[in-house]
Amino acid sequence: MVNTQEYLNQNYPVSERGSITELNIKGENLERELDLSDFVNLEKLDCSSNQLTILNLNKNVKLSELRFVSNQLTSIDLSANINLEIVKAYDNNISADLSVFSHLVNLIVKYKSLRKLSEILTLKR
């Protein structure tokens, strides 16, 4: 496994992060927290197939497309991501309040537990 912040520091210099609009770090064996605060113009992110437990997207207000399939997330805060329309979030362990997804146009999830199904069905755009 690779320390996520070390990976970002080695591959994406801080001085260039503000100009990056798309980031694909799928399958890079990243673990723990992914903090993308410096990527303020990020519009598309794919961080699928890693071992991420925390995803910090609070400063990524331009984000419109997010994929974090097959990680270890149990919750996520998308309240700052007002432009977010598409999320692929399956193969995680998210069990928190699903209302964080209520503003999305396209949400693709798979839940191991059907007890949350009623919450998914009540989401409205």
NORVEN-V688833 format. One record per pair of residues at least 12 apart in sequence whose C-alpha atoms are under 6 Angstrom apart, sorted by the first residue. I is the first residue (numbers start at 1). GAP is how many residues later the second one is. D is the distance in whole Angstrom. If there is no record, write none. Layout:
i: <I	I>
gap: <GAP	GAP>
d: <D	D>
//
This chain:
i: <1	1	2	2	3	3	4	4	17	17	18	18	18	20	21	21	21	22	22	22	22	23	24	24	25	26	26	26	26	27	27	29	30	30	31	31	32	32	33	33	33	33	34	35	37	40	40	42	43	43	43	44	44	44	45	46	47	48	48	48	49	49	50	51	51	52	52	53	53	58	61	61	62	63	63	64	64	64	65	65	66	67	67	68	69	69	69	70	70	71	72	73	73	74	74	75	75	85	85	86	86	87	88	89	90	90	102	102	103>
gap: <28	29	27	28	27	28	26	27	21	22	21	22	23	22	20	21	22	20	21	22	23	22	21	22	22	20	21	22	23	22	23	21	20	21	20	21	20	21	19	20	21	22	21	21	22	19	20	21	19	20	21	19	21	22	21	21	21	20	21	22	21	22	21	20	21	19	20	19	20	22	19	20	21	20	21	19	20	21	19	21	21	20	21	21	20	21	22	21	22	21	20	19	20	19	20	19	21	19	20	20	21	20	20	20	19	20	21	22	22>
d: <5	6	6	5	6	6	5	6	6	5	5	5	6	6	5	4	5	6	6	5	6	5	6	5	5	6	5	5	6	5	6	5	5	6	5	5	5	5	6	6	4	6	5	5	5	6	5	6	5	4	5	6	5	6	5	5	5	4	4	6	5	6	5	5	6	5	5	5	5	5	6	5	6	6	6	5	4	5	6	5	5	6	5	5	5	5	6	5	6	5	5	5	6	5	4	5	6	5	5	5	6	5	5	5	4	5	5	6	5>
//
